[in-house]
Amino acid sequence: GFRVSMWYVALGNVEHHIERVKHRAALGGHSASERTLRRIYSSSLSNLPVALIPEKSGIEIIRIYDNSRFESRPALVLGARRGGIVRLADEFPEWLQTALGWTQHVLERHRKQLARDREEQL
């Protein structure tokens, strides 16, 4: 058998993506048009909720990173395994909460479930 894992890295908004690509291109790296970057950003975020549902996506493990801080390592903000949340950052990014369609209530429910799961492991 095999396992499908996904490491997803994103920034807080499309403008940051565009600026980073421009910076990379100025240093001789690859580039893409602003229109293409906006399309990719939008479709990527809209597909993200499905990635968390293994029955629909086929993805068993997913790790989502926030790369919004310039010249810093991306921060792991969400981890899931077989559809269950196993990691939530204390500082959960608003862009991810919006992309997942989570209200503050839903986020807190996930936090409580994660805390219960950790206690059961003790």
N, C-alpha and C positions, 0 to 999 in steps of 0.2 A: 504494500500500500504506500501511500504518500500523504503528506500533509501540506496544505496550502496556507502560507503565512503572508501577511501584508504589513509592510512598514510604510506608513503614510506620513508625509512631511508637508506642512503647509504654513503659510503666513497669515497674519490677521486680516489682510485685505489685498485685493488685486493690485492696488497701487504699489504696495511694497514689492510684489512679484515683478511688476513692470520695471521698477527702479533697479532691482537686483539683476534682472536680465540685461538691462542697459549697461550697468556697471560691468557685468561679466563680458559683454560684447566689446566694451571699450578696452578691456584687457586682452582681447583677441579670442575670447570664447564664443560659443555659438549663441545665436539670437533667434528671436521670433517676432513677428509683428505684434503690435499692441492688440489688435483685433483677435489674433490667434490666442494670445495669452489670456485675454478676457474670456474667450469661449472655453478654453481648457479649465480655467479657474472655476467658472460657473458650473460646468458639467461635472467636474471632479467633486465639488462640494455637494452637488445634488445627488450624486451616486453614492456618497459616503454612508448614509443610513442603511442602505441595502448591504453594504460590506459587513455590517455587524450582525447580519442574519445568515448564519451558515447554510441554512436550508435553501436560501435563494442565491447566495454568492459563492458557496463552496469554500469560503475562507474559514479556516479553523481558528487561527490566531491572528489578531490584529493589534498593532501598536501604532498609536497616533501621536505625532510629535508636533509641537508648536515651534516654529523656527523664526518667530517674529523679532527676537532680539538680535540685532546686527552683530556679527562677529562673535557670537556665542554659540555654544553647542545647542542643538535642538532639545527642547524639554519634553520628556515623555508625559503626556497629559491624559491618555486613556489607553488602557490595555484590556483586551477581551479575549476569552478562550471559549470556543464552542457556544458563542452567543451570550455568555455571562461576563459581566464586568468584573475584572480582577484588579484594576488599578484606575484610580481617579486622582488627578493632581489637586492639591489644595487650592491652587489658583487655576481654576478651570477657565479656559479662554472663551470669551463671549462668542467669537466667530464659530467655534466648534459647537457650542450650545445651540446657536442659531441653525447651523447646518444640520444638526441632528434633530431639530424641532423639539428640543427639550425646554420645558418651562423650568423655572427655579424649583418648583415642586417636584418635577420629575428628577432633576439633578439631585435634590436632597433625598428622594426615595432610593436612588442608586447608591448614594453614600451610606445610608442606613443599612441597606442590604449588604453592602460590602463589609461594613463593620460587623454585622451579624455573622457573615461567612467567616470572618477572621476569628471571631470568638469561638465559633464551633470547631475551628482547627486547633484551638488550645487545649 
